[in-house]
Amino acid sequence: MKVMVIDTALGACLAGCFTVADGQVKADGVRREEMTKGHQERLGGMARDAAADAGGLSGIERIGVTVGPGSFTGLRVGLSFGLGLGAALGAKVVGLSTLDALAASVPASGFVVAAIDARRGQVYMRSFKDGVAISPAEAVPLAEAAERVVSLADTGSTVIVGSGAPVLVEADARLSSIDIQPLAAPTAEALAHLTATLDADAYPPKPLYLRAPDATPPTRLPGQPRTVATL
């Protein structure tokens, strides 16, 4: 199966074309840059160049797009681009959880905790055992998240992957001996594998928000006068 993957939800901008067959993932053309802002300006050119390396977009059956949790603006950039391209190519668009993709970016044996720095004293996290999710995706306070990881580590080999890994280690000294993989974003290969193997109907391309966005709507319309409080 030929697939294209797009990731703009976390700390990278990625566009890649892959062939996935018999459990093997072959990169046909990939462009990736680590960045936290500016995805909108870079994504189109990167997708064009990745597709050119792959010999064009002909034959693409699925497009995988990260849907969060992650940057409110970033993930919408990728979703809009992926949905538009999917409509043009007649390709199925699959929504990819950034937490699931981070977990798939490291060896699946033992416990894997995918954790993303959510700021405000929280991490987005989900736990896996031998590649299978054992908890839901949640926004969790740091102290509680660290306690959960300690409990897993007490029962078996544990890896923390994602930008939340060093945050958790800093929050709780008991985690200092745990293997951490502070990836800024999932690997392209993990995204391609999930795109090809997930049930596309069960993973729609819709934003995954685990808490309300930091941005708030304006209190008045443009040109509307400010309301002066009266005593």
C-alpha positions in Angstrom: 0.0 0.0 0.0 1.2 3.5 -0.9 0.6 6.1 1.8 1.4 9.7 2.6 1.9 11.0 6.1 1.6 14.5 7.4 2.5 15.7 10.9 2.3 19.3 12.1 0.8 18.7 15.6 4.0 18.8 17.7 7.6 19.9 17.4 8.2 19.0 13.7 6.8 19.6 10.2 6.7 16.3 8.2 5.5 15.1 4.9 6.5 11.7 3.6 5.5 9.1 1.0 5.9 5.4 1.9 5.2 1.9 0.6 4.0 -0.5 3.3 3.8 -4.2 2.6 4.1 -7.4 4.7 4.8 -5.3 7.8 7.7 -3.5 6.2 7.8 0.3 5.7 9.8 1.7 2.8 10.4 5.4 2.6 10.0 6.7 -1.0 10.3 10.4 -0.2 10.5 12.2 3.1 10.9 15.8 4.2 11.1 16.7 7.9 12.1 19.7 9.9 11.9 20.3 13.7 9.9 23.4 14.4 7.2 24.6 16.8 5.8 27.4 14.6 5.6 28.1 10.9 4.2 24.8 9.7 1.7 26.4 7.4 4.5 28.1 5.4 6.6 25.0 5.0 4.2 22.1 4.6 3.2 22.6 1.0 6.7 22.8 -0.3 7.8 19.8 1.8 4.9 17.7 0.5 5.7 18.7 -3.0 9.4 17.7 -2.7 8.6 14.4 -0.9 6.1 13.5 -3.6 8.6 14.3 -6.3 11.2 12.0 -4.7 8.5 9.3 -4.7 7.7 9.7 -8.4 4.5 11.6 -7.8 1.3 11.1 -5.9 -0.1 8.5 -8.2 -1.2 5.4 -6.4 -1.5 7.0 -3.0 -4.3 5.0 -1.2 -4.3 6.6 2.2 -3.1 9.8 3.8 -2.3 9.8 7.5 -2.6 13.0 9.5 -1.8 13.7 13.1 -4.9 14.9 14.9 -3.5 15.6 18.4 -3.1 16.1 21.2 -0.8 18.9 20.3 -0.7 22.5 19.0 -4.1 23.9 18.4 -3.0 25.7 15.3 -0.4 23.2 14.1 -2.7 20.2 14.0 -5.4 22.2 12.1 -2.8 23.1 9.4 -2.0 19.4 8.8 -5.7 18.4 8.9 -6.7 21.0 6.4 -3.9 20.1 4.0 -4.4 16.4 4.4 -8.2 16.6 3.8 -7.8 18.8 0.8 -5.2 16.5 -0.7 -7.3 13.4 0.1 -10.2 14.9 -1.7 -8.1 15.7 -4.8 -6.6 12.2 -4.9 -9.6 10.3 -3.9 -7.6 8.8 -1.0 -8.8 7.8 2.4 -7.6 10.2 5.2 -6.8 8.6 8.5 -6.5 10.5 11.8 -3.4 9.6 13.8 -3.1 10.1 17.6 0.2 11.7 18.4 0.4 9.7 21.6 -0.2 6.4 19.7 2.4 7.4 17.1 5.0 8.3 19.7 4.5 4.9 21.4 4.9 3.2 18.0 8.2 5.1 17.5 10.0 3.0 20.0 10.3 -0.8 20.6 7.0 -2.2 21.8 8.2 -4.6 24.4 7.4 -3.9 28.1 5.7 -0.7 29.2 5.8 2.4 27.0 4.4 5.7 28.3 3.8 8.3 25.6 3.9 11.8 27.2 3.7 15.3 25.7 4.5 18.4 27.6 1.1 20.1 27.9 2.4 23.0 30.1 0.4 24.4 33.0 1.7 21.6 35.2 0.3 18.8 33.0 1.3 16.2 30.5 -0.8 14.5 27.8 -0.2 10.8 28.3 -1.2 7.3 27.4 0.3 4.0 28.6 1.0 0.9 26.5 2.1 -2.7 27.2 3.8 -4.7 24.5 2.3 -2.3 21.9 -1.3 -2.4 23.2 -2.9 0.6 24.9 -3.7 0.0 28.6 -5.1 3.5 29.4 -7.0 6.3 27.7 -5.3 9.5 26.4 -5.6 12.1 29.1 -4.3 15.4 30.3 -2.8 14.6 33.7 -1.2 16.7 36.5 2.6 16.1 36.7 2.5 14.6 40.2 -0.2 12.1 39.3 1.5 11.3 36.0 4.8 10.6 37.7 3.1 8.4 40.2 1.5 6.3 37.4 4.9 5.9 35.7 6.5 4.8 39.0 3.8 2.2 39.5 4.5 0.8 36.0 8.2 0.8 36.5 7.8 -1.2 39.7 6.3 -4.0 37.7 8.4 -4.1 34.5 10.7 -2.5 32.0 9.4 1.1 31.2 10.2 3.7 28.6 8.8 7.3 28.5 8.7 8.8 25.0 7.9 12.3 23.9 8.5 15.9 25.0 6.9 15.1 28.4 9.6 12.6 29.3 12.2 15.1 30.7 9.4 17.1 32.3 8.3 14.0 34.3 11.9 13.1 35.3 12.4 16.7 36.5 9.1 16.5 38.5 10.0 13.2 40.3 13.5 12.1 41.1 12.3 8.5 41.3 12.1 8.5 37.5 15.8 9.4 37.0 16.8 5.8 36.2 14.0 5.2 33.7 14.8 5.1 30.0 13.5 8.2 28.3 13.2 9.0 24.6 12.4 12.8 24.4 11.2 12.8 20.8 9.9 16.1 19.6 7.5 14.3 17.3 6.7 10.7 16.1 8.9 9.1 13.6 7.8 9.1 9.9 8.0 5.3 9.8 5.7 4.9 12.8 3.1 7.2 11.2 3.3 5.3 7.9 2.8 2.0 9.7 -0.3 3.3 11.5 -1.7 4.9 8.4 -1.6 1.5 6.5 -2.8 -0.7 9.3 -5.5 1.2 11.3 -9.1 0.8 10.5 -9.7 4.1 8.6 -13.3 4.3 9.6 -12.5 4.0 13.3 -9.9 6.8 13.1 -11.5 9.8 11.4 -9.5 12.9 10.6 -10.9 15.0 13.4 -9.0 17.1 16.0 -8.3 15.4 19.3 -8.4 17.9 22.2 -7.8 16.7 25.7 -8.5 20.1 27.3 -9.8 23.5 26.2 -7.4 25.6 24.1 -5.4 28.3 25.8 -6.8 30.9 23.4 -10.0 32.6 24.4 -12.6 34.2 22.1 -12.7 38.0 22.0 -15.1 39.8 24.4 -16.2 42.2 21.7 -16.5 42.4 17.9 -14.0 44.5 15.8 -15.1 48.1 15.9 -17.5 47.5 18.9 -16.9 50.0 21.7 -15.5 48.7 25.0 -17.9 48.3 27.8 -17.1 50.6 30.7 -17.9 49.2 34.1 -20.1 51.3 36.3 -20.0 51.5 40.1 
